[in-house]
Amino acid sequence: MPRIFLILLVGALFVHASAVHAQTLESIRAAHHMECGTVASADDWNGEDVHGNLSALGAEVCRAVAVAIFGDADNLKIQVFPAEPEALNALKTGTIQLAIGISPSASTATHFGIAFGPPVFYDSQRFLVSKRSGITELAGLRDKLICALDMSPPERTLRDEMTARGIPYALQAHSEQGEMDAAVAVRRCAAGTAMESRLAQSRANFHAVTSDFVFLPERFGLDPVVPAYRYGDQKFGLLIEWTVSALIEAEALGITKDNVAAAAIREDMRAEQLLGHDFATAQAMGLAHNWAAKVIAATGNYGEIFQRTTGGPYHLDRGLNALWTQGGLMCPLPMR
């Protein structure tokens, strides 16, 4: 077979494969319907999910993407999955077009044939202690009993990090999340360690003694939570990327759900680019020129979403999820 024919054949096959996976946005529009999945993270650790329940945050990101596409969220259906594997399988089989609340990894990407969007939440491993303990830093846990889920990633990280810092401790390992929460709440151990979102969810369920527990300042590692979509669909991926960026940029500019209409007429280049005076981004993605304004009017900016779904319910400070201008990691792509 002539070499040139082989080259043309391989090229044609590549184009065909790319086209098969690049039709998500078109199929959503044709069906006038979008299926989005979020992850609830069951209370009992399953070996896959280390985060707390961020499904409410995920649902708002789903809404934002739907509004960007349709102008409203009337044609959106949100499915809540108990754990990441179920959401990823639904994405792989086409039951949903978008999943929010996924921990990105190379193995996950290759096994399920997916790509990842930008972080919508940054998680990290922390320590929860009682105020009455008087412990204010990691060194205060020397020779103390620490609760963790048995053989979980946080338990293994605890061992590695405390050894590296030369801080001896005793471990109380638990097989179930509820069991660990009870031990921390009644101060059977000096501290509980897990991902911050998981500990914050647990603390919120301590009810009368919720305010008695605080986080130590130290953090171990960084584990972002992201949207996921089928690999090869760059157009849909760009839409997700810029929708999340629009939510963050709106907060940076002080544009909220309540003032977005007034902000649309202010003389500010960045606000003009975000809210539709500059058509370039919208035209590049095939969206209405005021798509971002509609998104913000429907969901609010990122800060509003965070407080409504995560910060308020879990009594959680912004921390890593603050804007880059306020010491956090949330930063948008240029809206142009």
C-alpha positions in Angstrom: 0.0 0.0 0.0 1.5 3.4 -1.0 2.8 5.4 1.9 0.8 8.5 0.9 -2.4 6.4 1.0 -1.6 5.2 4.5 -1.0 8.8 5.7 -4.3 9.9 4.2 -6.1 6.9 5.8 -4.7 7.5 9.3 -5.6 11.2 9.0 -9.1 10.4 8.0 -9.6 8.0 10.8 -8.2 10.6 13.3 -10.6 13.2 12.0 -13.5 10.8 12.2 -12.6 9.8 15.8 -12.4 13.4 16.8 -15.7 14.2 15.2 -17.4 11.4 17.1 -16.3 12.9 20.4 -16.8 16.5 19.4 -20.6 16.6 19.2 -21.7 17.1 22.8 -22.7 20.7 22.5 -24.4 20.1 19.1 -26.3 17.1 20.5 -27.4 19.0 23.6 -28.7 21.8 21.5 -30.5 19.5 19.1 -32.2 17.7 22.0 -32.9 20.9 23.8 -31.8 19.0 27.0 -28.7 18.5 29.1 -27.9 15.8 31.6 -25.4 16.8 34.3 -24.2 14.7 37.2 -23.0 15.6 40.7 -21.3 13.5 43.4 -22.8 13.3 46.9 -20.0 11.3 48.4 -21.7 8.8 50.7 -20.9 9.1 54.5 -19.1 5.8 54.6 -15.7 5.9 52.9 -15.7 3.7 49.8 -12.0 3.8 48.9 -12.7 6.3 46.0 -14.2 9.5 47.5 -12.3 11.5 50.0 -14.2 14.7 49.7 -17.3 15.8 51.5 -20.7 16.3 49.8 -20.1 19.1 47.3 -23.1 18.2 45.2 -24.9 21.5 45.9 -21.9 23.4 44.5 -21.7 21.0 41.6 -25.4 21.6 40.8 -24.9 25.3 40.5 -22.0 24.8 38.1 -24.3 22.5 36.1 -26.9 25.3 36.0 -24.3 27.8 34.9 -23.3 25.7 31.9 -26.9 25.1 31.0 -27.7 28.8 31.1 -24.7 29.5 28.9 -26.0 27.1 26.3 -29.8 27.8 26.5 -30.2 31.1 28.2 -31.9 29.4 31.1 -31.8 26.2 33.1 -35.3 24.9 32.2 -33.8 22.1 30.0 -31.4 20.9 32.6 -31.7 17.6 34.5 -29.3 17.0 37.4 -28.5 13.4 38.6 -26.9 13.0 42.0 -24.5 10.0 42.2 -23.4 8.5 45.5 -19.8 8.3 44.5 -17.4 9.3 41.7 -17.2 5.9 39.9 -21.0 5.9 39.3 -20.8 9.4 37.9 -17.8 8.6 35.7 -19.5 5.5 34.3 -22.6 7.5 33.5 -20.4 10.0 31.6 -18.5 7.2 29.8 -21.8 5.6 28.6 -23.4 8.9 27.6 -26.1 8.9 30.2 -24.9 12.4 31.2 -22.8 14.9 29.3 -21.1 16.6 32.2 -20.0 15.5 35.7 -19.1 17.9 38.4 -17.2 16.8 41.5 -14.4 14.6 40.1 -10.9 14.2 41.4 -8.7 14.4 38.4 -6.0 11.8 37.7 -4.3 10.3 34.7 -5.7 6.8 35.5 -9.3 8.2 35.7 -8.9 10.1 32.4 -7.6 7.0 30.5 -9.9 4.5 32.1 -13.1 6.5 31.5 -12.1 8.3 28.3 -12.6 11.8 29.8 -11.0 15.2 30.0 -11.1 17.7 32.9 -12.3 21.3 33.3 -10.9 23.9 35.7 -11.2 23.4 39.5 -14.5 24.5 41.0 -13.2 23.7 44.5 -9.7 23.2 46.1 -9.6 20.6 48.9 -6.7 19.8 51.2 -6.1 17.5 54.1 -6.5 19.2 57.5 -7.0 18.5 61.2 -10.1 19.2 63.2 -9.6 19.8 67.0 -11.7 21.0 69.9 -11.1 24.5 71.1 -11.0 23.2 74.6 -8.0 21.1 73.8 -5.8 24.2 73.6 -4.1 22.8 70.5 -3.4 25.5 67.9 -0.8 24.0 65.6 0.4 20.7 64.3 3.2 20.4 66.9 0.6 20.3 69.6 -0.5 16.8 68.4 2.8 15.3 69.6 2.1 12.0 71.4 -1.6 12.6 70.9 -4.3 10.2 69.6 -5.4 11.1 66.0 -8.5 9.7 64.3 -8.5 8.8 60.6 -10.3 6.4 58.3 -8.3 3.1 58.1 -6.1 2.8 55.0 -7.6 5.9 53.4 -5.4 8.3 51.5 -5.5 10.8 54.4 -4.4 8.1 56.8 -1.4 7.2 54.7 -0.5 10.9 54.1 -0.8 11.5 57.9 1.8 8.7 58.5 4.2 10.1 55.9 3.9 13.8 56.9 4.2 13.2 60.6 7.2 11.0 60.2 8.9 13.6 58.0 8.2 16.2 60.6 9.4 14.0 63.5 6.1 14.3 65.4 5.2 11.0 67.1 1.4 10.3 67.5 -1.0 7.4 68.1 -3.6 6.4 65.5 -7.2 5.4 66.1 -8.3 4.0 62.7 -11.9 3.7 61.8 -13.6 1.7 59.1 -16.7 4.0 58.8 -17.0 7.8 58.6 -19.9 8.0 61.1 -17.8 6.1 63.7 -14.9 8.5 63.2 -17.2 11.5 63.5 -18.6 10.3 66.8 -15.1 9.8 68.2 -14.0 13.3 67.2 -17.2 14.9 68.5 -16.9 13.4 72.0 -13.1 14.1 72.0 -12.1 10.5 72.2 -9.2 11.5 70.0 -7.3 14.8 70.1 -7.9 15.5 66.4 -9.6 14.0 63.3 -7.8 14.2 60.0 -9.4 14.0 56.5 -10.0 16.3 53.5 -11.3 19.7 54.6 -14.6 19.4 52.9 -15.2 16.0 54.6 -14.3 17.4 58.0 -16.4 20.5 57.5 -19.4 18.3 56.6 -18.9 16.2 59.7 -18.5 19.2 61.9 -21.8 20.7 60.6 -23.5 17.5 61.9 -22.1 18.0 65.4 -25.1 20.2 66.0 -24.8 21.9 69.5 -21.0 21.5 69.6 -20.3 22.5 66.0 -18.8 25.8 67.0 -16.5 24.1 69.5 -14.3 22.6 66.7 -11.8 24.4 64.6 -9.2 23.6 62.0 -5.5 23.7 62.6 -3.7 26.0 60.1 -1.6 23.3 58.5 -2.6 21.6 55.3 -1.3 18.5 53.6 -1.5 18.4 49.8 -3.9 19.8 47.4 -6.8 17.9 45.8 -8.9 19.9 43.3 -12.5 19.0 42.4 -13.3 19.5 38.7 -15.9 19.1 36.0 -15.4 16.2 33.6 -16.6 15.6 30.1 -15.8 13.1 27.3 -12.3 13.3 25.9 -11.8 14.9 22.5 -14.7 17.4 22.8 -12.7 20.6 22.8 -15.6 22.9 22.0 -17.7 21.7 24.9 -14.5 21.8 27.1 -14.0 25.5 26.2 -17.6 26.3 27.1 -17.1 24.7 30.6 -13.7 26.5 31.0 -15.0 29.9 30.2 -18.3 29.5 32.2 -16.3 28.8 35.3 -14.0 31.7 34.5 -17.0 34.0 34.1 -18.2 33.1 37.6 -14.8 33.9 39.1 -14.3 37.0 37.0 -17.7 38.3 38.1 -16.7 38.0 41.7 -13.4 39.8 41.1 -15.3 42.7 39.5 -17.9 42.8 42.2 -20.7 41.8 39.8 -23.4 39.9 41.6 -26.7 38.3 40.9 -28.5 41.5 42.1 -26.4 44.1 40.3 -25.5 42.4 37.0 -28.0 44.4 35.1 -26.6 47.7 36.3 -23.0 46.4 35.8 -23.7 45.9 32.1 -23.7 49.6 31.5 -20.7 50.7 33.6 -17.6 52.0 31.8 -15.1 49.2 32.7 -13.3 47.3 30.0 -13.2 44.0 31.9 -16.9 44.3 32.8 -17.7 45.1 29.2 -15.8 42.1 28.0 -17.5 39.8 30.5 -21.1 41.1 30.1 -21.4 41.2 26.3 -20.1 44.4 24.8 -17.1 42.5 23.3 -18.6 39.8 21.0 -15.4 38.0 20.3 -15.5 35.3 23.1 -19.2 34.7 22.5 -18.8 34.4 18.7 -15.8 32.1 19.2 -17.9 29.7 21.2 -21.2 30.1 19.3 -23.0 31.7 22.3 -25.3 34.7 22.7 -23.3 37.9 23.2 -24.7 38.3 26.8 -24.4 34.7 27.8 -22.2 35.5 30.9 -24.7 38.1 32.1 -27.4 35.5 31.9 -25.3 33.0 33.8 -24.5 35.5 36.6 -28.2 36.6 36.8 -29.2 32.9 37.3 -26.5 31.7 39.7 -24.6 34.7 41.1 -20.8 34.9 41.0 -18.5 32.2 42.3 -18.4 33.7 45.8 -22.1 33.8 46.0 -22.3 30.2 44.9 -19.7 29.1 47.4 -21.3 30.8 50.3 -24.8 29.5 49.4 -23.8 25.9 48.8 -20.6 25.2 50.9 -19.4 28.1 53.0 -22.7 28.7 54.8 -23.9 25.1 55.3 -20.5 23.9 56.4 -19.3 27.0 58.2 -16.3 27.0 56.0 -14.0 29.9 55.2 -13.0 30.5 51.7 -9.3 29.6 52.3 -7.8 28.1 49.1 -11.1 28.9 47.3 -10.7 32.7 47.8 -9.8 34.8 44.8 -6.2 35.0 43.7 -6.2 38.6 44.8 -7.2 37.6 48.4 -4.7 34.8 48.9 -6.6 32.0 47.3 -6.2 30.0 44.1 -9.3 31.0 42.2 -8.3 32.9 39.1 -10.1 33.3 35.8 -8.9 33.1 32.2 -9.0 36.5 30.4 -12.5 37.0 29.1 -11.5 37.9 25.6 
